[in-house]
Amino acid sequence: MKKTSILLFALLFALAGCSGGKQSAGDLITVDITKSPSHKKELILQDFMDVEYIPLETNDEFINQGFVQAIGKKNIVIKNRNSDGDIFIYDRSGKAVRKINHKGQSGEEYSFILGIVLDEDNNEMYINSHYERKMLVYDLEGNFKRSFTYAENTDNSFYTEISNYDKGQLICKSEYSKETGFNLISKQDGSITKEIKIPYKEKKVLAQTLEDKENNSMRWVSPGAYSTLIPHNDNWILSELSSDTVYTFLPDQNLRPFLVRSPSIQTMNPEEFLIFRLISDRYYFMETIKNAWDFSEGKGFPRTFLMYDTQEKDFFKYNVYNGDYSVKKEVYMNAFRIANSENELWCPLEASELVESYKKGRLKGKLKDIAATLNEESNPVIMLIKQKK
């Protein structure tokens, strides 16, 4: 990428043919991803986001990798990165509450956990067991309540991202579906209550495959996790990677263009995808990922990082630093994952690294106080960030 330019077109909204109210020219951003920003900003995370640290209690039964599935107002749901089936429930302060495991082959058990949605209003959690194309619902004590399979028109697809939408519905990303990118589904039986169709010409997938004819198998590699379903204020940002337009899904369930990329993803070979990492009121953090992987070298998917400043209406390269360090400690925005539908994001801080930084006098404030209580075998500390009020 050489230089990023932005073009603001009111006309693009009209051409998009989507309803949802008026939108000024300054609200729609167009980014040429083949160009690179010429200027750079250095930011302190705490200047634009509220930061909270949650140390996860460690005991003989509660030893885990701190892989957050959901964070609510009262509860935190954790799993390991392997497929052992363990689910750890903590309270909001990080105190261990209960451990659940219902991995198995019966109708009330899951074979794999792709993700968990926490619904505190209904005292439920939804387990996405995608190999079975099935959702299993338990209460927060771990008791089975019900299950439902994916809707019929999601054949050859599965839900990769799921979040709370309202009291009775979930919002889902239907991966690999050629017709519908996103769905609203019933929390009771999984039936589709609304199809959210994002127009595009041909389905594009951010992954590479290599056929191994000798072993009659296929090798598959992707660049890691990213979100295409992003809560922002009372809206949802929907980023279908096969489309050149990123949309806002409004409370009235209409679509409105949010950002347009160029050149078209449909014309690029290899494709260069645009990924959102964090959307705050002022800054939009993004990256581009080239869909290229060298299987012989074991490397690829080159990335470029950029940020849009809504006040200056321009793109920048950036570095973000954690203000709770006495030295320059960079925060990598692609390390954060969505924690809930309130647009809070999380990343794990490994205890061993915090203990080392504490011993070297590099920490301050609440993070320093927490690190003083840890040892190298402690569970990770969860760093939770949300839009500063």
Secondary structure by P-SEA (a helix, b strand, c coil): ccbbbbbbbaaaaaaacccccccccccbbbbcccbbbcbbbbbcccccbbbbbbbcccccccccccccccccccbbbbbcccccbbbbbbcccccccccccccccccccccccccccccccccbbbbbcccccbbbbbccccccccccccccccccccccbbbbccccbbbbbbcccccccbbbbbcccccccccbbbbbcbbbbcbbbbbcccccbbbbbcccccccccccccbbbbbcccccbbbbbccccbbbbcccccccccccccbbbbbbccccccbbbbbbbbccccccccccccccccccccccccccccccccccccccccccccccccccccbbbbbbbbaaaaaaaaaacccccaaaaaaaaccccccbbbbbbcccc
